Amino acid sequence: MAGDESPQAANRTFELRIAHGRVPQAQRVLRATEGERVELRWTADESLVLHLHGYDLETRVEPGKPAVTAFAARLTGRFPVAIHTEGGSKHRHSALLHVEIHPR
């Protein structure tokens, strides 16, 4: 809803590169604070659908086409981002990383 975000709300942006179904170890836990505007900026070497559990957001990422998952950090806790891919009879649903939203 408009008006839920304060004009002074901080932005937290993460640049994330997925290669071979993984992000670097240092990016496997992302931290933000309740009330911040969070942007996860993705690039990948294969077609993926990313699902941020808890916030129930899905983002499609295609090779060579950056994608963004953006949300207002209203819920606190630890939320996995899972990869959902389908290729023939294979379906992968694994946690790529976790987003931690800490209370103010």
URJOZI-V271609 format. One record per residue. N is the residue number from 1. RES is the residue in three letters. PSI is psi in whole degrees, -180 to 180 (* if undefined). OMEGA is omega in radians with two decimals (none if undefined). Layout:
BEGIN
n: (N/N)
res: (RES/RES)
psi: (PSI/PSI)
omega: (OMEGA/OMEGA)
END
This chain:
BEGIN
n: (1/2/3/4/5/6/7/8/9/10/11/12/13/14/15/16/17/18/19/20/21/22/23/24/25/26/27/28/29/30/31/32/33/34/35/36/37/38/39/40/41/42/43/44/45/46/47/48/49/50/51/52/53/54/55/56/57/58/59/60/61/62/63/64/65/66/67/68/69/70/71/72/73/74/75/76/77/78/79/80/81/82/83/84/85/86/87/88/89/90/91/92/93/94/95/96/97/98/99/100/101/102/103/104)
res: (MET/ALA/GLY/ASP/GLU/SER/PRO/GLN/ALA/ALA/ASN/ARG/THR/PHE/GLU/LEU/ARG/ILE/ALA/HIS/GLY/ARG/VAL/PRO/GLN/ALA/GLN/ARG/VAL/LEU/ARG/ALA/THR/GLU/GLY/GLU/ARG/VAL/GLU/LEU/ARG/TRP/THR/ALA/ASP/GLU/SER/LEU/VAL/LEU/HIS/LEU/HIS/GLY/TYR/ASP/LEU/GLU/THR/ARG/VAL/GLU/PRO/GLY/LYS/PRO/ALA/VAL/THR/ALA/PHE/ALA/ALA/ARG/LEU/THR/GLY/ARG/PHE/PRO/VAL/ALA/ILE/HIS/THR/GLU/GLY/GLY/SER/LYS/HIS/ARG/HIS/SER/ALA/LEU/LEU/HIS/VAL/GLU/ILE/HIS/PRO/ARG)
psi: (140/143/-15/-24/133/142/-23/2/134/150/137/116/135/128/118/128/119/122/126/37/17/157/161/148/-41/-14/16/-13/117/137/137/173/143/134/-17/157/121/134/123/112/115/143/152/160/4/163/130/156/124/136/118/103/154/-46/-12/51/137/141/128/130/130/146/135/3/101/147/157/135/117/140/157/128/83/-32/138/154/-165/120/125/147/118/148/129/110/152/131/105/-125/-1/141/127/132/92/151/122/-44/175/142/122/125/114/145/153/*)
omega: (3.03/-3.13/3.10/-3.10/3.10/3.09/3.14/-3.11/3.14/3.06/3.07/-3.08/3.11/3.06/-3.01/3.12/3.10/3.10/-3.14/3.08/-3.10/2.94/3.10/-3.11/-3.10/-3.12/-3.10/3.00/3.14/-3.07/3.07/-3.11/3.09/3.14/3.11/2.98/-3.05/3.04/3.03/-3.09/-2.98/2.80/-3.09/3.13/3.08/3.10/-3.10/2.89/-3.14/-3.12/3.05/-3.14/-3.11/3.07/3.11/3.10/3.06/3.13/3.08/3.12/3.10/3.10/3.11/-3.13/3.12/3.12/-3.09/2.92/-3.11/3.13/3.02/-3.08/-3.13/-3.12/3.07/3.13/-3.12/-3.01/3.10/2.91/-3.09/3.03/3.03/3.08/3.05/3.08/-3.07/-3.12/-3.11/3.03/-3.13/3.09/-3.09/3.13/3.12/-3.13/3.08/3.04/3.08/3.06/-3.08/3.12/3.07/none)
END
